[in-house]
C-alpha cells in the first residue's frame, strides 16, 4: 500500500527542485546578460579609444606650419607693394603727360627723340582731363590710387600704412626723374592720396 504522506513529500521535493532550477536559470541568465553588457561596454570603450587615438594622430600630422604661413604672407605683402608702387609710378607719369609713353621710356633708360606736336585739340583735352572732376584731376587720380590699394589688400585697414609708404616711395622716384620738383597738380594729388590713406587707416573708410 502506497503511503500518501510519502507521495506528497516527493511532490513537494520535486516542486522545490523545479523552482530552484528556475531560480538558478534566472540567475544564470542575469549573470550572462550582465557579463554580456560588460563585454559590449569594453569593446565599445576599446573602439572609442582607438578612434580617438587615430583622430589625434591625424591632427598631429596636419599641424599648421606657422613659419611657412608667415613667410608666404610676407611674400604676398611684398608682391602687393611692388604692384601698387609700379601702378603709382605709371599713373603719376600719365598724369604728368606721359600718355604717349615718353616718360615711361625715360624711366626705363631708353633714348627718346622729342619730336612731339600738340594740336589745339590735344591742349583742350589736356585741360579737361586735369580740371576739377576730370580723369587726371587730383581728386579723381588720388581716389583711383587708394581704391586700387584697397582692392589689392582686400580692404584691410592694417595694410594701409605699408601701402601708403609704397606710394611715398613711388612719388619720390617721380620727383627725382623731374629734377626734384613737380607741377602743382602732382602735389595736390599727393596730399589728397595721403589724406585718403590716413582716413582708411584710422576709420576704415
C-alpha positions as CSV (number, residue, x, y, z in Angstrom):
1,X,0.0,0.0,0.0
2,X,1.4,3.4,-1.1
3,X,1.8,5.9,1.7
4,X,0.1,9.1,0.8
5,X,2.4,11.1,3.0
6,X,5.4,9.9,1.0
7,X,3.8,10.9,-2.2
8,X,3.0,14.4,-1.0
9,X,6.6,14.7,0.3
10,X,8.0,13.6,-3.0
11,X,5.8,16.0,-4.9
12,X,6.9,18.8,-2.7
13,X,10.5,17.9,-3.2
14,X,10.1,17.9,-7.0
15,X,8.3,21.2,-6.8
16,X,11.2,22.7,-4.8
17,X,13.8,21.3,-7.1
18,X,11.9,22.7,-10.1
19,X,11.7,26.1,-8.5
20,X,15.3,26.1,-7.5
21,X,16.3,25.1,-11.1
22,X,14.2,28.0,-12.4
23,X,15.8,30.4,-10.0
24,X,19.2,29.2,-10.9
25,X,18.4,29.6,-14.6
26,X,17.2,33.1,-14.0
27,X,20.4,34.0,-12.0
28,X,22.5,32.4,-14.7
29,X,20.6,34.4,-17.4
30,X,21.1,37.6,-15.4
31,X,24.7,36.9,-14.9
32,X,25.2,36.1,-18.6
33,X,23.3,39.2,-19.6
34,X,25.4,41.3,-17.2
35,X,28.6,39.8,-18.4
36,X,27.5,40.4,-22.0
37,X,26.8,44.0,-21.2
38,X,30.3,44.3,-19.7
39,X,31.9,42.8,-22.7
40,X,29.9,45.0,-25.0
41,X,30.9,48.1,-23.0
42,X,34.6,47.0,-23.0
43,X,34.5,46.5,-26.8
44,X,32.8,49.9,-27.3
45,X,35.3,51.6,-25.0
46,X,38.2,50.0,-26.8
47,X,36.8,51.1,-30.2
48,X,36.2,54.6,-29.0
49,X,39.8,54.8,-27.6
50,X,41.2,53.5,-30.9
51,X,39.2,56.0,-33.0
52,X,40.2,58.9,-30.7
53,X,43.8,57.8,-31.0
54,X,43.6,57.8,-34.8
55,X,42.0,61.2,-34.8
56,X,44.7,62.6,-32.6
57,X,47.4,61.2,-34.9
58,X,45.6,62.8,-37.9
59,X,45.6,66.2,-36.1
60,X,49.3,65.8,-35.3
61,X,50.0,65.1,-38.9
62,X,48.1,68.2,-40.0
63,X,49.8,70.7,-37.7
64,X,49.9,74.2,-39.1
65,X,53.4,75.3,-40.2
66,X,53.3,78.8,-38.7
67,X,56.7,79.8,-40.1
68,X,55.7,78.9,-43.6
69,X,52.4,80.7,-43.3
70,X,54.3,83.8,-42.1
71,X,56.8,83.6,-44.9
72,X,54.0,83.2,-47.5
73,X,52.2,86.2,-46.0
74,X,55.3,88.4,-46.2
75,X,55.9,87.3,-49.8
76,X,52.3,88.2,-50.6
77,X,52.5,91.6,-49.0
78,X,55.8,92.2,-50.9
79,X,54.2,91.4,-54.2
80,X,51.2,93.6,-53.3
81,X,53.5,96.6,-52.5
82,X,55.6,96.1,-55.7
83,X,52.4,96.0,-57.8
84,X,51.0,99.1,-56.1
85,X,54.3,101.0,-56.4
86,X,54.5,100.2,-60.1
87,X,50.9,101.3,-60.7
88,X,51.5,104.5,-58.8
89,X,54.6,105.3,-60.9
90,X,52.7,104.6,-64.2
91,X,49.7,106.6,-63.0
92,X,51.8,109.6,-62.0
93,X,53.7,109.6,-65.3
94,X,50.4,109.5,-67.2
95,X,49.0,112.3,-65.1
96,X,52.1,114.4,-65.9
97,X,51.6,114.0,-69.7
98,X,53.3,110.7,-70.4
99,X,50.3,109.2,-72.1
100,X,52.3,108.8,-75.3
101,X,54.9,106.7,-73.5
102,X,57.6,109.4,-73.4
103,X,58.1,109.5,-69.6
104,X,57.8,105.7,-69.3
105,X,60.7,105.4,-71.8
106,X,62.8,107.9,-69.8
107,X,62.1,105.9,-66.7
108,X,63.4,102.7,-68.3
109,X,66.5,104.5,-69.5
110,X,65.5,104.4,-73.2
111,X,66.6,107.0,-75.7
112,X,63.9,109.4,-76.6
113,X,63.7,111.8,-79.5
114,X,61.4,114.6,-78.5
115,X,59.6,115.3,-81.7
116,X,56.1,116.0,-80.4
117,X,53.5,118.1,-82.0
118,X,50.5,119.1,-80.0
119,X,47.3,120.1,-81.8
120,X,44.8,122.5,-80.4
121,X,42.5,119.6,-79.7
122,X,45.3,117.9,-77.6
123,X,45.7,121.0,-75.5
124,X,42.0,121.4,-74.9
125,X,41.6,117.7,-73.9
126,X,44.5,118.0,-71.5
127,X,42.8,121.0,-69.8
128,X,39.6,119.0,-69.4
129,X,41.5,116.0,-68.1
130,X,43.2,117.9,-65.3
131,X,40.4,120.2,-64.4
132,X,38.2,119.6,-61.4
133,X,36.3,116.3,-62.0
134,X,38.5,115.4,-64.9
135,X,40.0,112.0,-65.2
136,X,43.5,113.2,-64.3
137,X,42.4,115.7,-61.7
138,X,44.0,115.4,-58.2
139,X,40.7,114.2,-56.7
140,X,40.0,111.5,-59.3
141,X,43.6,110.3,-59.5
142,X,44.0,110.1,-55.7
143,X,40.7,108.2,-55.4
144,X,41.8,105.6,-58.1
145,X,45.1,105.0,-56.3
146,X,43.6,104.4,-52.9
147,X,40.8,102.3,-54.3
148,X,43.4,100.2,-56.1
149,X,45.3,99.8,-52.8
150,X,42.1,98.7,-51.1
151,X,41.4,96.2,-53.8
152,X,44.9,94.7,-53.5
153,X,44.7,94.4,-49.8
154,X,41.1,93.2,-49.6
155,X,40.2,96.4,-47.9
156,X,42.3,95.6,-44.8
157,X,43.0,98.9,-42.9
158,X,46.0,97.2,-41.3
159,X,47.7,97.2,-44.6
160,X,47.0,100.9,-45.3
161,X,50.3,102.1,-43.7
162,X,52.6,99.9,-45.8
163,X,50.7,100.8,-49.0
164,X,51.0,104.5,-48.1
165,X,54.7,104.1,-47.6
166,X,54.9,102.4,-51.1
167,X,53.1,105.4,-52.6
168,X,55.5,107.8,-50.9
169,X,58.5,105.9,-52.4
170,X,57.0,106.0,-55.8
171,X,56.3,109.7,-55.6
172,X,59.9,110.4,-54.6
173,X,61.1,108.5,-57.6
174,X,58.9,110.6,-59.8
175,X,60.4,113.7,-58.2
176,X,63.9,112.5,-58.9
177,X,63.1,111.9,-62.5
178,X,61.9,115.5,-62.8
179,X,64.9,117.0,-61.0
180,X,63.3,117.2,-57.6
181,X,60.3,119.4,-58.5
182,X,56.9,118.5,-59.9
183,X,53.9,120.6,-61.1
184,X,51.4,121.7,-58.5
185,X,48.9,119.1,-59.7
186,X,51.2,116.3,-58.6
187,X,51.5,117.8,-55.0
188,X,47.7,118.2,-54.8
189,X,47.3,114.6,-55.8
190,X,49.9,113.6,-53.2
191,X,48.2,115.4,-50.4
192,X,44.8,114.0,-51.2
193,X,46.1,110.5,-51.6
194,X,47.9,110.7,-48.2
195,X,44.7,112.1,-46.6
196,X,42.6,109.2,-48.0
197,X,45.2,106.7,-46.8
198,X,45.0,108.2,-43.3
199,X,41.2,108.0,-43.3
200,X,41.3,104.4,-44.4
201,X,43.9,103.5,-41.8
202,X,42.1,105.2,-38.8
203,X,38.4,105.0,-39.8
204,X,38.4,102.1,-42.2
205,X,37.0,104.3,-44.9
